[in-house]
Amino acid sequence: MLEVKSISMDMGGRQLFDGLSFVVEDGKVFCIMGGSGCGKTSLLRALMGFETIGSGYISIDGELLTPSSAEQFRRYMSYIPQEPALPSEWVRDLVSLPFELAANRGKPFSKSLLFGEWERLGLERELYGRKVAELSGGQRQRVMLSVSGLLNKPLLLVDEPTSALDRHSSGLVLGYLRHLASRGSTVVAVSHDEEFAAGCDGRIVIS
Ligand SMILES: Nc1ncnc2c1ncn2[C@@H]1O[C@H](COP(=O)(O)OP(=O)(O)OP(=O)(O)O)[C@@H](O)[C@H]1O
């Protein structure tokens, strides 16, 4: 269970929120909504311990997220930013790279498993041989989502997963996140998309 309790954050001298609290139960898809600049991305970064909170606490399974525990916590998380910085030139390298990291030792990479995830996400197999720069923003994010699916971490944080997508693909992404949640992952997604939020198990709107 992820618990955010009475937190405040200060970014660049501006107070983003004061006394923000919510709980996300395991295996649920939770949506963070709110106007542009209200602090949604900063909140996701705080959940990873990359931003400091001013008061309150964040806990995961009853353990406090602190500057010293954050690195360990991140081993159990996947994060997909709105515009992922992609370190590889080729899609085939991009998808296999995370499996070479020490943090993901023991997680198998297989092309056939990947293609199974791609089918759920509406991605064509021919993308595998393409250059990353040739993918659209929506395709990039879905490719990263498929990798998160294979990594199968307990907590998935994703920023605006449907903002670059048409309605059909948005539905596939929501269905995919729900599939990951039904398998046991907890998903926290930032979104402006009302239809997406309606398909989540819970939401918070930051004012
Ligand atoms: N590194 C930083 N230093 C200073 N201020 C920052 C930093 N990152 C974000 N901010 C400020 O914090 C506020 C919240 O930014 P954030 O990106 O979290 O908002 P958001 O709700 O995700 O916005 P959007 O929906 O437009 O992506 C903004 O006013 C932004 O300018």
The ligand as a Gaussian input file, in Angstrom:
#p B3LYP/6-31G(d) Opt

LIG

0 1
 N       13.302000      21.702000     -10.947000
 C       12.448000      22.691000     -10.707000
 N       12.862000      23.853000     -10.163000
 C       12.004000      24.850000      -9.907000
 N       10.694000      24.789000     -10.147000
 C       10.214000      23.657000     -10.689000
 C       11.063000      22.541000     -11.009000
 N       10.295000      21.546000     -11.532000
 C        9.044000      22.020000     -11.555000
 N        8.991000      23.269000     -11.052000
 C        7.798000      24.094000     -10.914000
 O        6.898000      23.379000     -10.089000
 C        5.566000      23.552000     -10.565000
 C        4.938000      22.179000     -10.819000
 O        5.569000      21.557000     -11.936000
 P        5.123000      20.103000     -12.399000
 O        5.904000      19.779000     -13.634000
 O        5.194000      19.185000     -11.257000
 O        3.593000      20.360000     -12.765000
 P        2.540000      19.468000     -13.556000
 O        1.269000      19.524000     -12.782000
 O        3.117000      18.115000     -13.808000
 O        2.393000      20.264000     -14.908000
 P        1.965000      19.803000     -16.399000
 O        0.576000      19.233000     -16.296000
 O        2.005000      21.061000     -17.172000
 O        2.989000      18.778000     -16.860000
 C        5.652000      24.423000     -11.804000
 O        5.342000      25.756000     -11.400000
 C        7.087000      24.306000     -12.242000
 O        7.512000      25.476000     -12.873000

